[in-house]
Amino acid sequence: MFMKHTHPIETVIYGGAFNPPTRAHVAILQACFEYAASRNAEVWIMPSGNRRDKHIPVSRERRLEYIDALVRDAARTERDTAKVITTELDRVVSVETADTVAELSRRYPDRSFTFVFGADSTATMAEWKDGELLLATLSMLVIEREGSCINPLAKYATPLRVTTSSVSSTQVRALLASGGSIDELVTPSVAQLFA
């Protein structure tokens, strides 16, 4: 009798504050969907929790509304779906990427994870908790950004080609605070949340 050999399910983790999602976030998620489709992988979105250097003063419910809008606007085919995981969002202590990687590996032993980062994040990763280990072992999709290149120590980094504008969530929040229009910076489902 032959034993069935099962391969881990490749899973792309796209994490971030998404506060709120911009057109750039939508473009990155679309690139993740395309990558996943080419490899029969899944896409999971993980809203980040509070970090020592970054507090996100938005309710859990609103953050999940933002992500729902992001997925709606990024999906171009029926296969373009994403599971939302709240691993970091529900953590009561400051979030560290190394802790998240370890927790997901324990919780989902049948999966292999590939994390999405900007090239600028790989440049500083060695300074993170267990950062050298992450650079040496973590599978990554890395978005190249102007002025940043992928850290050559990121052993399992794959460039993710994305054409995005330089729009940021910070710009969107500033426009909202001043009463300006955000329609050029966000996609329709996100804009509708502020109508």
ABEGO torsion letter per residue (X at the ends): XBBBBBBBBBBBBBBEAGOBBBAAAAAAAAAAAAAAAAAGBBBBBBBBBBBAABBBBBBAAAAAAAAAAAAAAABABAABBBBBBAAAAABABBBBAAAAAAAAAAABAABBBBBBBBAAAAAAAAABBGAAAAAAABBBBBBBBBGBBBBAABAABBBBBBBBBABBAAAAAAAAAAGBBAAAABBAAAAAAAX
